[in-house]
Amino acid sequence: MSDRYLFAGARVVDPASGRDDVADVLVADGVIAPLDTGVADAQVIDCTGLVLAPGLVDPHTHLREPGREDKETVETGCRAAALGGFTAVTPMANTDPVADNAAVIHEVLDLGLKAGLCDVFPVGAITKGLEGEAMAELGEMVEAGVRIFSDDGRTVPTARVLRNALTYVKAFEDVVIAEHCEDDALAEGGQMHEGYHSYSLGLVGKPRESEEVIVARDIAVARLTGGRLHLHHLSSAGSVEMVRRAKAEGLRVTAEVTPHHLVFTDEDLLTYDTNFKVNPPIRTAEDRDALRAGLLDGTIDVIGTDHAPHAVEEKEVEFDQAPPGTIGLETALAALLTHLVEPGSMSLGRAIEVLSTAPARLIGAADHGGPIEPGRPANLVVFDPSAEWVVEPPFASKSRNSAFRGKTLRGKVVHTMYQGELVVADGKAQR
Ligand code: NCD
């Protein structure tokens, strides 16, 4: 098979170079090639009406391997990623065993290489066993290639431990400490956002403040240390405002939001559908609108899917028994296109920036996020912005707990190219 491809007549959207024009893009031997190097023997891929962009990068993924391969493996998660247009993912450390040392990191890296569907950048735990006390082996994990540390699923319980971690990573210019912001005591027993709907449903709620007190604490510790802090999956308007102020002050703080927090509100939980049970909880329309505004004005830097696969038998139970999480890799792009770009609130360029260029920068994935220029690795996505589809299983993910199930979305990935290879062609995974 040819290793030269000509994407013909695509709308090329590339935030890294500011490009948004209709053009041909040639790929040869795994990299973008100048058009004048000859297109005669290239396989021509007609991209009329389609958008070509740098492959998407997810800074927040759960792949469940090692430990819960019944929910997801690195391979199935990477296939879901490729079908969603992602060329890089960052599996979180809350596996079993926890990714708190170089051996587990190498295992996940090897599984990613074996799958060969996208780049896998494993996240290392901040603390041993995610227990919030002793620091994990950050140094050996940095040597193994880790650029982002997080105890995601849990919050670093004390400002002291966070201070140590943020201070430690200052020695490495490109290493980030990321936080799941939730005060355990305030959130205890909570099943959803605390407010009118939690009262009417009779479910214990988690107040906004359970997130906000940790965001405030963490920003203070970022100020104290000067370390690089990333805040996972913000859910409340108050958190957005605190990050806005921290950035104005010049602190090294970045923030993330998930597609589900941008689309849904706590009213969606009136059905008791456990696919809407996520951490942090989906909050009110006011919070959702503040998250959208934060994403538009640059307060929030990146989209993270927080792809969190769970087994059917775990999710199809009483609401308070179900684990939190929704899968998200296969729907993230379409969710953004449908709910923000199509209605005109967000430009396509900004959508690609928050789904690709900015997360690539955040996780230090130099081969991703563009620019789409000769010599650059060919990690690309081609999608049809107007194709409508209904989100229903089967998914490429091993799990089916999607908050978007039954929803109609616009925007479908047609091709995903990873390192010059079409891993998804005509909407189908090639391996
Ligand atoms: C996460 C998971 O399942 O690993 N779930 C989620 O809803 N975000 C862990 C967590 O953050 O609780």
Residues whose N, C-alpha, C, O or C-beta is under 5 A from the ligand:
A	BS01	NCD	H62 D152 G153 K277 V278 N279 D306 A308 P324 G325
